[in-house]
Each structure stands twice: as structure tokens, then as C-alpha cells.
């Protein structure tokens, strides 16, 4: 898939007046699509470029990382599903950032979007006050906390993505 073949991302600005759940979901979706926009129009080589060596941080690695984060917080912690990691292991806890020649944007993007879709399914019928069913070392969380944490996680990594993208081709903003 060439950069021009990749679909562009549509990002809707969150409403300035909204209920709590609507605002949380809108801001999470906004942050998700911001990461997609930071990756749009780049080829696989550019998506693999490390931010500043020796760091291995890349846009492709960030997408893989966020697929893991979506999977952990919504499937494992919120729902209690027993799901294995996609990219990391005990032997390689930062495996999502350790890219091989076989790792592609198409595979990472597909996995990330699948985790987002599954997350949306899992929260559709839950209340913001619903508590997690899975185990986490820090204890139990409500869905509200998970939304806020996910917005924070994306926002932090979107700052990284912004700097990486600017280094690759000078693109800023979005």
C-alpha cells in the first residue's frame, strides 16, 4: 500500500458543550484520529524512522503501542478477557517498538483499528461507574478513569508523534 492509497483519517472536533460520557468518548476519538493523521501520507520506511537515535520510538511503534494499550485497558482490565500481548513479552517488554523487517504499517494499523473497534463494543452498554472485571496491579478502576487515562495516554504519545512527524517531513500541527 502506497501512502496515496492509504485512507485519510476524519477527525471531528469534540463538542464544546456535552455530557460527561459524550465528552469523554469524543476526546478519546479525537486523540485516536490525531495519531492516525500523524501517520497519514507516509510510506513504511518513514513510519519506521526513529525519532532521535538511539531511541527506537517511531510512528509505527507508537501505533503498535496504542494497539497494546487499547487491548490491555479495555479487553484485559475492563472486561477481564485473557488476551495475550500483540507485540511485547516478558523477554521484550518494549517489543512494540522493536520493529523487524516483517512488521508493516498495514498489519499494525489493522491490529490497532481492531482493538479500537473491540473497545467500542465493550463500552457500548457499560456505565461510566462500572468497575473493571480484570486484574491490574493498581487495583480496580471505573470506566470513567479508563477513558481519562486513555485520553492522557494518546495525548502524551501524540506529542511524540508530532515531533517525529516534523523530523520526517517538516509537517506540524493537526
C-alpha positions in Angstrom: 0.0 0.0 0.0 1.5 3.3 -1.0 1.0 6.5 1.0 -1.5 7.8 -1.5 -3.5 4.6 -1.3 -4.0 4.9 2.4 -7.3 6.3 3.6 -7.2 9.7 5.2 -8.5 10.0 8.7 -11.5 12.0 9.6 -11.2 13.8 12.9 -14.2 15.6 14.4 -13.6 18.3 17.0 -15.3 17.5 20.3 -18.4 19.5 21.2 -17.7 22.4 23.5 -20.9 21.6 25.4 -21.6 17.9 26.1 -22.5 15.4 28.7 -19.7 13.6 30.5 -19.8 10.4 28.5 -20.2 12.2 25.2 -17.2 14.4 26.0 -15.0 11.5 27.1 -15.8 9.5 24.1 -15.4 12.4 21.7 -12.0 13.4 23.2 -10.8 9.8 23.1 -11.8 9.5 19.4 -10.2 12.9 18.7 -6.9 11.7 20.1 -7.1 8.3 18.3 -7.6 10.1 15.0 -4.8 12.6 15.7 -2.4 9.7 15.8 -3.8 8.4 12.5 -3.4 11.8 11.0 0.2 12.0 12.2 0.9 8.8 10.2 -1.1 9.7 7.1 0.7 10.0 3.8 3.9 8.4 4.9 5.4 5.2 3.5 6.6 2.2 5.6 10.2 3.4 5.6 9.1 6.8 7.0 6.8 5.3 9.6 9.7 3.2 10.9 12.1 6.1 11.3 13.3 6.5 14.8 12.7 9.9 16.5 16.3 10.6 17.6 18.7 7.6 17.8 19.4 5.8 20.0 15.7 6.0 20.8 13.7 3.4 18.9 10.5 5.5 19.1 8.8 5.6 15.7 5.3 6.3 14.4 4.8 2.6 13.5 6.0 1.7 17.0 3.5 4.2 18.5 0.6 2.7 16.6 1.6 -0.8 17.8 2.0 0.5 21.3 -1.5 2.1 21.3 -2.9 -1.2 19.9 -1.4 -2.8 23.0 -2.8 -0.1 25.3 -6.3 -0.4 23.9 -6.1 -4.2 24.3 -4.9 -4.1 27.9 -7.2 -1.4 29.2 -10.4 -2.4 27.5 -10.2 -6.1 27.0 -8.0 -7.3 29.8 -8.6 -4.8 32.6 -12.1 -3.6 31.9 -13.6 -6.8 30.6 -11.4 -9.4 32.2 -10.6 -11.1 28.9 -7.5 -13.3 29.0 -5.7 -11.9 25.9 -2.1 -12.3 25.1 0.0 -9.3 24.1 0.3 -8.5 20.5 3.9 -7.4 20.4 5.7 -7.4 23.7 6.7 -10.3 26.0 8.4 -10.8 29.4 11.7 -11.1 27.5 11.0 -8.0 25.4 8.7 -5.6 27.4 9.1 -2.9 24.8 8.5 -5.3 21.8 6.1 -3.0 20.1 8.9 -0.5 19.5 11.4 -3.2 18.3 10.5 -3.5 14.6 11.6 -6.2 12.3 11.7 -6.3 8.5 8.4 -8.2 8.6 6.5 -5.5 10.6 4.3 -3.4 8.3 2.0 -0.4 8.6 -0.9 -2.4 7.2 -0.6 -5.1 9.9 -0.1 -2.6 12.7 -2.9 -0.3 11.5 -5.3 -3.3 11.1 -4.5 -4.5 14.6 -4.9 -1.0 16.1 -8.2 -0.4 14.4 -9.5 -3.9 15.5 -8.6 -3.1 19.1 -10.4 0.3 18.9 -13.5 -1.5 17.4 -13.4 -4.1 20.2 -13.0 -1.4 22.8 -16.1 0.4 21.5 -18.1 -2.8 21.6 -17.1 -3.4 25.2 -18.1 0.0 26.5 -21.3 0.3 24.5 -23.6 -1.0 27.2 -21.5 0.0 30.3 -21.9 2.9 32.6 -19.1 5.2 33.5 -19.4 3.9 37.0 -18.9 0.2 36.0 -15.9 -1.3 37.6 -13.2 -3.4 36.0 -13.6 -7.1 35.9 -9.9 -7.9 35.2 -6.8 -7.7 37.3 -4.4 -4.8 37.5 -1.6 -4.3 40.0 -3.0 -0.9 40.9 -6.4 -2.2 41.8 -9.9 -1.6 40.5 -11.0 1.3 38.2 -14.2 2.6 36.9 -14.8 3.1 33.2 -14.6 6.9 33.6 -11.0 6.5 34.9 -10.1 4.3 31.9 -11.4 6.9 29.5 -9.4 9.7 31.1 -6.3 7.5 31.2 -6.7 6.6 27.5 -7.1 10.3 26.6 -3.9 11.1 28.6 -2.0 8.2 27.0 -2.9 9.2 23.5 -2.3 12.9 24.1 1.2 12.2 25.5 2.1 9.9 22.6 0.6 12.3 20.1 3.1 14.9 21.3 5.8 12.3 20.5 4.2 11.7 17.1 4.1 15.4 16.3 7.9 15.7 16.9 8.6 12.5 14.9 6.5 13.7 12.0 8.1 17.1 12.0 11.5 15.4 11.9 10.5 13.2 9.0 9.0 15.8 6.6 8.5 19.0 8.4 4.7 18.6 8.8 3.4 20.2 12.0 0.0 20.9 13.5 -3.1 18.8 13.1 
